[in-house]
Amino acid sequence: MGIRSRDLVDAFMDKVLDHAQACGIEKAVSDTVEDPKLYTQAIQTVHKKLATR
């Protein structure tokens, strides 16, 4: 489940960055999306949600 969680978070972040780039706000969004602490928290949250299914 850990690898699946990471894959889901990575796919989500890629989509967010794609949309941010299309809207011209990539720099503002990338600082948040690429934060290692937030990335780890997102993976943990997805992992917990998948474990309850």
Secondary structure, DSSP 8 states (H G I E B T S, - for coil): -HHHHHHHHHHHHHHHHHHHHHHT-HHHHHHHHT-HHHHHHHHHHHHHHHHT-
